[in-house]
Amino acid sequence: MNPYEGIPQAADETGDASSSDSESQSDHKVQSFSQDNAVEYSRRDQVHRIAKRRTWGLLFTILLVSLTFAILIIWKQKGYVPNSSKTLFNFLSTVLSLALGINFSEAFKGLAKIMRWKFLATERHTARELDLILGSDNFLDVAALGKESRSKHRILSICVSWILLFLCATAAVSLVSLTYDFDSGSDYHNIYVTPDNVQAPDLSSGATTYIYRGFREPQNASKQFCGQKDSRSQRCMWMWAHQNLGKGASSIFYRCPITISNVSNTVDKRQQVPDDVALLAAASIGVNGLVDANVTENHRIKADKYYRSPWEIHYHDAGDVGANMAEFAIGSISHMASRNPHVSFRGNLTHLGQRLDPHWESAIPLLLVIIAAHFALFTAAVFASKSVVITDDSPLAIARLLRPLVDVLGDSGTTMSGKEIGKKIGEKEEFKQGVVYGPRKDTSLEIYRLDIGKDTRTADGWPGGRHPDGTYQ
């Protein structure tokens, strides 16, 4: 019985050998297994170690997704915010998106570094395919592997699926920024204030309000202020509108109380509209002058303008008439604020803000899909580590495995590319059937040694279809 399973027989002292292609190859055949640098391999321990390592990446993804949820909720609750707050949100969301994309990419690379050993252990590959599979954490190498193995439909389909899966995952992370918008404010509900220099119309002696063109002062026209018993009564004016239906029909009179409220959120009394000016504004729609035989045609045209303008009341109900009066009143205040001389002082300057509007119907499913996708990568990595020995990612560790393979080149090939080396090795007769990654066993010492060779068993050739536990040299 041969104690070195899967190992070509070494030459005896007479020079006979079961297989010998070159002096260099014979020098590197296994004569016996040493127990130096031996370690115990346990499939359970490996799974636990890899699961622990991949868990940190999964937890980091969950943290980043949670922080993304958090800033969406916080800025949604802020309502309308200034540009500085929007800039801060954009900065935080960009950092989180970049971190999420990088972490997701590392998860793919980490899975590729585990899955490559499973692929190499389950079937034979050419030296060129071996080189590309070892570099499968680079998506250009995955694409090159698909091209190199296009006649092997299984490998080609895996390469295409892997690239598409990565592109979809990357797109999902990028789409997070499309699940929310910033709406610009358009009215007084959408403002915020900042301390700054503000202006108000100057209502001191000698200034004009630009809201009165009549011959009588409305504030002195009547002392019957709307019937209220509080301070609002000093800022309210009963206004009348006459609608002549013509052709002998009875006239209709509309009676509406127009009140000019105090200015809210002021910090200086100069920002308030005085009572007398408020009454002028309330009556402004009706102080266009009186019409009689002694006035000029110019005045008559001005007095009649309401019958040929949006302010006329024909075909309107009482609500529309009252709205006309109120709109004209507040318009006169606005006209005064823009045309009067101004005074400046420190106050609260108003700005139109911007409000975050998350699209929860797309944001929540998308972020949950990102977590689910990373969990799928985590599960695949743990599952792959159950059946084969996962070699360390270190270039030195991988170089140690490749030594018997590249030694067929002798002392040459130090400046050759990986593609050229793979082609040279593939031309050797003993490697034309491909190579497999797996352990060899010394039955006398019960020691295993990992190898990449032409006659190494596939994982299916071992009991249970997986690499055995035990001492590895």
C-alpha positions as CSV (number, residue, x, y, z in Angstrom):
1,M,0.0,0.0,0.0
2,N,1.3,3.4,-1.0
3,P,1.4,5.7,2.2
4,Y,1.4,8.9,0.1
5,E,-2.1,9.1,-1.4
6,G,-2.3,11.2,-4.5
7,I,1.5,11.7,-4.7
8,P,3.7,10.5,-7.6
9,Q,6.4,8.0,-6.5
10,A,9.9,9.5,-6.0
11,A,12.9,8.0,-7.8
12,D,14.8,5.3,-5.9
13,E,18.6,5.1,-5.6
14,T,18.9,3.3,-8.9
15,G,17.3,6.2,-10.7
16,D,14.0,4.4,-11.6
17,A,10.9,6.6,-11.3
18,S,7.2,6.1,-12.0
19,S,7.1,9.6,-13.6
20,S,9.9,12.0,-14.3
21,D,9.7,14.8,-16.9
22,S,12.6,16.9,-15.8
23,E,15.3,17.1,-13.2
24,S,13.7,20.3,-11.8
25,Q,10.3,18.7,-11.4
26,S,11.8,15.6,-9.7
27,D,13.6,17.8,-7.2
28,H,10.3,19.2,-5.9
29,K,8.3,16.0,-5.6
30,V,7.2,15.2,-2.1
31,Q,9.4,12.6,-0.5
32,S,7.7,12.8,2.9
33,F,5.6,15.2,5.0
34,S,7.3,17.0,7.8
35,Q,5.5,18.0,11.0
36,D,7.3,21.3,11.0
37,N,4.9,24.3,11.0
38,A,1.9,21.9,11.3
39,V,-1.4,23.4,12.4
40,E,-4.8,21.9,13.2
41,Y,-7.6,22.7,10.8
42,S,-11.2,22.5,11.9
43,R,-14.0,23.2,9.5
44,R,-16.1,24.5,12.5
45,D,-13.4,26.9,13.6
46,Q,-12.9,28.2,10.1
47,V,-16.6,28.8,9.6
48,H,-16.7,30.6,13.0
49,R,-13.7,32.7,12.1
50,I,-15.0,33.8,8.7
51,A,-18.5,34.4,10.0
52,K,-17.0,36.7,12.7
53,R,-14.9,38.6,10.2
54,R,-17.8,39.1,7.8
55,T,-20.2,40.1,10.5
56,W,-18.3,43.3,11.1
57,G,-18.9,44.3,7.5
58,L,-22.6,43.4,7.7
59,L,-23.0,45.4,10.9
60,F,-21.3,48.4,9.3
61,T,-23.8,48.3,6.5
62,I,-26.7,48.2,9.0
63,L,-25.2,51.1,10.8
64,L,-24.8,53.2,7.6
65,V,-28.3,52.4,6.5
66,S,-29.6,53.3,10.0
67,L,-27.8,56.6,9.9
68,T,-29.2,57.3,6.4
69,F,-32.7,56.7,7.8
70,A,-31.9,58.9,10.8
71,I,-30.8,62.0,8.8
72,L,-33.9,61.6,6.5
73,I,-36.2,61.6,9.5
74,I,-34.3,64.5,11.3
75,W,-34.3,66.8,8.3
76,K,-37.9,65.9,7.5
77,Q,-38.9,67.0,11.0
78,K,-36.9,70.2,10.7
79,G,-39.3,71.5,8.0
80,Y,-38.0,74.4,6.0
81,V,-34.3,75.0,6.5
82,P,-31.7,77.5,5.3
83,N,-29.1,76.7,2.7
84,S,-26.5,75.9,5.3
85,S,-28.6,73.2,6.7
86,K,-29.3,71.8,3.3
87,T,-25.5,71.8,2.6
88,L,-24.9,69.9,5.8
89,F,-27.5,67.3,4.8
90,N,-25.9,66.9,1.4
91,F,-22.5,66.5,3.0
92,L,-23.7,63.8,5.4
93,S,-25.7,61.9,2.8
94,T,-22.8,61.9,0.4
95,V,-20.4,60.6,3.0
96,L,-22.8,57.9,4.0
97,S,-23.5,56.9,0.4
98,L,-19.7,56.7,-0.3
99,A,-19.1,54.7,2.8
100,L,-22.0,52.3,2.0
101,G,-20.7,51.9,-1.6
102,I,-17.1,51.1,-0.4
103,N,-18.3,48.7,2.3
104,F,-20.6,47.0,-0.2
105,S,-17.7,46.7,-2.7
106,E,-15.5,45.2,0.0
107,A,-18.2,42.6,0.8
108,F,-18.2,41.5,-2.8
109,K,-14.4,41.3,-2.9
110,G,-14.4,39.4,0.4
111,L,-16.8,36.8,-0.9
112,A,-14.8,36.5,-4.1
113,K,-11.6,35.7,-2.1
114,I,-13.5,32.9,-0.4
115,M,-15.4,31.6,-3.3
116,R,-12.2,31.3,-5.5
117,W,-10.9,28.4,-3.3
118,K,-14.2,26.6,-3.6
119,F,-14.2,27.0,-7.4
120,L,-10.5,25.8,-7.6
121,A,-11.4,22.8,-5.4
122,T,-14.5,21.6,-7.2
123,E,-13.2,21.1,-10.7
124,R,-10.1,21.3,-12.9
125,H,-8.9,24.5,-14.4
126,T,-6.2,25.5,-16.8
127,A,-3.2,27.5,-15.5
128,R,-4.6,30.6,-17.1
129,E,-8.0,30.1,-15.5
130,L,-6.3,29.5,-12.2
131,D,-4.5,32.9,-12.5
132,L,-7.8,34.7,-13.3
133,I,-9.8,32.9,-10.5
134,L,-7.2,33.9,-7.9
135,G,-7.7,37.5,-9.1
136,S,-11.5,37.3,-9.1
137,D,-11.7,40.1,-6.5
138,N,-10.9,42.3,-9.5
139,F,-13.9,42.6,-11.8
140,L,-11.7,43.0,-14.9
141,D,-10.2,39.6,-14.1
142,V,-13.8,38.2,-13.8
143,A,-14.6,39.6,-17.2
144,A,-11.3,38.1,-18.6
145,L,-12.2,34.8,-17.0
146,G,-15.6,34.7,-18.7
147,K,-13.9,35.4,-22.0
148,E,-11.2,32.8,-21.4
149,S,-13.7,30.1,-20.4
150,R,-16.5,31.1,-22.8
151,S,-16.7,27.5,-24.0
152,K,-17.4,26.4,-20.4
153,H,-21.0,27.6,-20.0
154,R,-21.0,27.1,-16.2
155,I,-18.0,29.4,-15.6
156,L,-19.2,31.9,-18.2
157,S,-22.7,32.1,-16.6
158,I,-21.1,32.6,-13.1
159,C,-18.9,35.4,-14.4
160,V,-21.7,37.2,-16.1
161,S,-24.0,36.8,-13.1
162,W,-21.3,38.0,-10.7
163,I,-20.7,41.2,-12.7
164,L,-24.4,41.9,-13.1
165,L,-25.0,41.3,-9.4
166,F,-22.3,43.8,-8.5
167,L,-23.6,46.4,-11.0
168,C,-27.1,46.1,-9.6
169,A,-25.8,46.4,-6.0
170,T,-23.8,49.5,-6.9
171,A,-26.8,51.0,-8.7
172,A,-29.0,50.3,-5.6
173,V,-26.6,52.3,-3.4
174,S,-26.4,55.1,-6.0
175,L,-30.2,55.3,-6.2
176,V,-30.5,56.2,-2.5
177,S,-29.8,59.8,-3.5
178,L,-32.9,59.7,-5.8
179,T,-35.3,58.8,-3.0
180,Y,-35.6,62.4,-1.6
181,D,-36.0,65.9,-2.9
182,F,-35.7,69.4,-1.5
183,D,-38.8,71.5,-2.1
184,S,-38.4,75.3,-2.2
185,G,-40.7,77.4,-0.1
186,S,-43.3,79.7,-1.8
187,D,-45.3,81.4,0.9
188,Y,-45.1,82.6,4.5
189,H,-45.5,79.0,5.8
190,N,-42.1,78.2,4.2
191,I,-39.9,80.9,5.8
192,Y,-37.1,81.0,8.3
193,V,-35.6,84.1,9.9
194,T,-32.0,85.1,10.7
195,P,-30.7,88.1,12.6
196,D,-29.7,90.8,10.0
197,N,-30.3,94.3,8.9
198,V,-34.0,94.7,7.9
199,Q,-36.0,97.6,6.3
200,A,-39.4,99.0,6.9
201,P,-41.4,101.8,5.2
202,D,-40.8,105.2,6.9
203,L,-44.0,106.5,8.3
204,S,-42.6,109.5,10.1
205,S,-43.8,113.0,9.5
206,G,-43.5,114.1,6.0
207,A,-43.5,110.7,4.3
208,T,-46.2,109.5,2.1
209,T,-48.0,106.1,2.2
210,Y,-48.9,105.9,-1.5
211,I,-52.2,104.2,-0.6
212,Y,-54.6,107.1,-0.5
213,R,-55.9,109.3,-3.3
214,G,-59.3,110.3,-2.0
215,F,-60.6,113.6,-0.8
216,R,-61.6,112.5,2.6
217,E,-59.6,110.7,5.3
218,P,-61.1,107.3,6.0
219,Q,-59.8,107.4,9.5
220,N,-62.0,110.4,10.2
221,A,-64.9,109.2,8.1
222,S,-66.7,107.2,10.7
223,K,-66.2,106.3,14.4
224,Q,-68.4,103.2,14.1
225,F,-65.6,100.7,13.9
226,C,-67.0,97.2,13.0
227,G,-68.7,96.7,16.4
228,Q,-65.7,95.0,18.1
229,K,-64.8,95.9,21.7
230,D,-61.1,95.1,21.6
231,S,-58.1,96.8,20.1
232,R,-58.9,95.3,16.6
233,S,-61.8,97.8,16.4
234,Q,-59.3,100.6,15.8
235,R,-58.0,98.8,12.7
236,C,-61.3,97.9,11.0
237,M,-63.5,99.7,8.5
238,W,-66.9,98.9,7.3
239,M,-66.9,99.0,3.5
240,W,-69.9,99.2,1.2
241,A,-70.2,98.0,-2.4
242,H,-73.1,98.9,-4.6
243,Q,-74.2,96.7,-7.4
244,N,-76.6,98.2,-9.9
245,L,-78.3,95.5,-11.9
246,G,-80.0,98.0,-14.3
247,K,-83.3,97.8,-16.1
248,G,-85.4,98.8,-13.1
249,A,-84.0,96.0,-10.9
250,S,-83.3,96.7,-7.2
251,S,-79.8,97.6,-6.3
252,I,-77.7,95.3,-4.1
253,F,-75.5,96.6,-1.3
254,Y,-72.7,94.6,0.2
255,R,-71.4,95.5,3.6
256,C,-68.1,94.0,4.6
257,P,-65.8,94.6,7.7
258,I,-62.2,94.9,6.5
259,T,-59.6,94.5,9.3
260,I,-55.9,95.2,9.1
261,S,-54.2,93.0,11.7
262,N,-51.0,93.9,13.5
263,V,-47.7,92.7,12.0
264,S,-46.5,89.5,13.8
265,N,-43.0,88.5,14.8
266,T,-41.7,92.1,14.9
267,V,-38.6,93.2,16.9
268,D,-39.0,96.9,16.4
269,K,-42.1,99.2,16.6
270,R,-41.2,100.7,13.2
271,Q,-42.2,97.4,11.7
272,Q,-45.8,97.9,12.8
273,V,-48.5,99.5,10.7
274,P,-50.1,102.3,12.8
275,D,-53.9,102.3,13.3
276,D,-54.5,105.3,11.1
277,V,-52.5,103.8,8.2
278,A,-54.4,100.5,8.8
279,L,-57.7,102.3,8.3
280,L,-56.4,103.9,5.1
281,A,-55.4,100.6,3.8
282,A,-58.8,99.0,4.8
283,A,-60.6,101.7,2.8
284,S,-58.2,101.9,-0.1
285,I,-60.5,100.2,-2.6
286,G,-63.1,103.0,-2.1
287,V,-60.9,106.1,-1.9
288,N,-60.5,106.7,-5.6
289,G,-62.2,110.1,-5.5
290,L,-65.7,111.4,-5.8
291,V,-67.5,111.8,-9.1
292,D,-69.7,114.8,-9.8
293,A,-70.2,117.5,-12.5
294,N,-67.3,119.6,-11.3
295,V,-64.5,117.0,-11.6
296,T,-62.5,116.5,-14.7
297,E,-62.9,113.6,-17.1
298,N,-59.7,112.2,-15.9
299,H,-61.1,111.8,-12.4
300,R,-64.3,110.3,-13.8
301,I,-62.3,107.6,-15.6
302,K,-60.5,106.7,-12.5
303,A,-63.7,106.5,-10.5
304,D,-65.4,104.3,-13.1
305,K,-62.5,101.9,-13.5
306,Y,-63.9,99.2,-11.2
307,Y,-66.6,98.5,-13.7
308,R,-64.0,97.6,-16.3
309,S,-61.4,95.8,-14.1
310,P,-61.0,92.7,-12.0
311,W,-62.2,94.7,-9.0
312,E,-65.8,95.1,-10.3
313,I,-68.5,93.1,-8.4
314,H,-70.9,92.1,-11.2
315,Y,-71.7,88.4,-11.3
316,H,-69.9,87.9,-7.9
317,D,-71.4,86.8,-4.6
318,A,-70.8,88.4,-1.3
319,G,-67.8,86.3,-0.5
320,D,-66.0,87.4,-3.7
321,V,-66.9,91.0,-3.0
322,G,-65.4,90.8,0.5
323,A,-62.3,89.0,-0.9
324,N,-61.8,91.8,-3.4
325,M,-61.8,94.4,-0.7
326,A,-59.4,92.5,1.5
327,E,-57.0,91.8,-1.4
328,F,-57.0,95.4,-2.4
329,A,-56.3,96.4,1.2
330,I,-53.3,94.1,1.6
331,G,-52.1,95.1,-1.8
332,S,-52.0,98.7,-0.7
333,I,-49.9,97.8,2.3
334,S,-47.5,96.0,-0.1
335,H,-47.4,99.0,-2.4
336,M,-46.6,101.2,0.5
337,A,-43.8,98.9,1.7
338,S,-42.1,98.9,-1.7
339,R,-42.6,102.7,-2.6
340,N,-42.1,104.5,0.7
341,P,-38.6,105.7,1.8
342,H,-37.1,103.0,4.1
343,V,-35.4,103.0,7.4
344,S,-32.9,100.2,8.4
345,F,-32.4,98.6,11.8
346,R,-31.4,95.2,13.3
347,G,-34.2,92.6,13.1
348,N,-35.2,89.2,11.8
349,L,-34.6,88.9,8.1
350,T,-37.0,86.4,6.5
351,H,-35.9,83.9,3.8
352,L,-37.7,81.3,1.8
353,G,-36.5,77.9,3.1
354,Q,-36.2,74.5,1.6
355,R,-37.8,71.4,3.0
356,L,-36.7,67.8,2.6
357,D,-39.3,65.5,1.1
358,P,-38.3,61.8,1.4
359,H,-40.1,59.4,-0.9
360,W,-40.6,56.7,1.8
361,E,-42.3,54.3,-0.6
362,S,-39.0,53.9,-2.4
363,A,-36.4,54.8,0.2
364,I,-37.5,52.2,2.8
365,P,-37.6,49.2,0.4
366,L,-34.3,50.3,-1.3
367,L,-32.4,50.6,2.0
368,L,-33.8,47.3,3.2
369,V,-32.8,45.6,0.0
370,I,-29.2,46.8,0.5
371,I,-29.1,45.2,4.0
372,A,-30.7,42.0,2.6
373,A,-28.2,41.9,-0.3
374,H,-25.2,42.2,2.1
375,F,-26.7,39.5,4.3
376,A,-26.9,37.3,1.2
377,L,-23.2,37.9,0.6
378,F,-22.5,37.1,4.2
379,T,-24.5,33.8,4.0
380,A,-22.7,32.8,0.8
381,A,-19.3,33.4,2.3
382,V,-20.1,31.3,5.4
383,F,-21.6,28.5,3.3
384,A,-18.6,28.4,1.0
385,S,-16.2,28.1,3.9
386,K,-17.9,24.9,5.1
387,S,-16.5,22.6,2.4
388,V,-12.9,23.7,1.5
389,V,-9.9,25.1,3.3
390,I,-9.7,28.8,2.8
391,T,-6.1,29.9,2.4
392,D,-5.0,33.2,3.7
393,D,-5.2,36.2,1.3
394,S,-1.5,36.9,1.8
395,P,0.5,36.9,-1.4
396,L,3.2,34.9,0.4
397,A,0.7,32.2,1.4
398,I,-0.7,32.0,-2.2
399,A,2.9,32.0,-3.6
400,R,3.7,29.0,-1.4
401,L,0.8,27.1,-3.0
402,L,1.8,28.0,-6.5
403,R,5.5,27.0,-6.1
404,P,5.2,23.4,-7.5
405,L,3.2,24.8,-10.4
406,V,5.6,27.6,-11.4
407,D,8.7,25.6,-10.8
408,V,8.3,23.9,-14.1
409,L,9.6,27.2,-15.6
410,G,12.9,26.7,-13.9
411,D,14.9,29.9,-13.5
412,S,13.2,31.7,-16.4
413,G,10.0,33.6,-16.6
414,T,10.7,36.3,-13.9
415,T,9.5,39.1,-16.2
416,M,6.7,37.2,-17.9
417,S,3.1,38.3,-17.5
418,G,0.5,36.1,-15.8
419,K,-1.0,35.4,-19.1
420,E,2.3,34.3,-20.6
421,I,3.1,32.1,-17.5
422,G,-0.3,30.5,-17.7
423,K,0.2,29.7,-21.4
424,K,3.7,28.2,-20.8
425,I,2.5,26.0,-18.0
426,G,-0.5,24.9,-20.1
427,E,1.8,23.8,-22.8
428,K,3.3,21.2,-20.5
429,E,1.9,17.8,-21.1
430,E,1.3,17.0,-17.4
431,F,-0.8,20.2,-17.0
432,K,-3.0,20.0,-20.1
433,Q,-5.8,18.3,-18.1
434,G,-5.8,21.2,-15.6
435,V,-5.1,21.6,-12.0
436,V,-7.1,21.3,-8.7
437,Y,-6.7,22.9,-5.3
438,G,-6.9,20.6,-2.3
439,P,-5.0,18.6,0.3
440,R,-2.7,15.6,-0.1
441,K,-2.5,13.1,2.7
442,D,0.4,11.2,4.2
443,T,-1.4,8.1,5.6
444,S,1.5,7.1,7.8
445,L,1.6,10.4,9.7
446,E,-2.0,11.4,9.2
447,I,-0.9,14.8,8.0
448,Y,-2.3,16.8,5.1
449,R,-0.7,19.4,2.9
450,L,-2.5,21.9,0.6
451,D,-1.4,21.9,-3.0
452,I,-2.4,23.0,-6.5
453,G,-1.6,20.2,-8.8
454,K,-2.6,18.0,-11.7
455,D,-3.5,14.9,-9.6
456,T,-5.0,16.6,-6.5
457,R,-8.4,15.3,-5.5
458,T,-11.4,17.5,-6.0
459,A,-13.5,18.3,-2.9
460,D,-16.1,15.8,-4.0
461,G,-13.4,13.0,-3.8
462,W,-13.2,13.4,0.0
463,P,-15.6,12.0,2.5
464,G,-18.7,14.3,2.8
465,G,-17.6,16.2,-0.3
466,R,-15.4,18.6,1.8
467,H,-11.8,18.9,2.8
468,P,-11.1,16.9,5.9
469,D,-10.4,18.2,9.4
470,G,-6.9,17.4,10.8
471,T,-3.3,18.4,10.9
472,Y,-2.0,20.4,8.0
473,Q,1.6,21.0,7.2
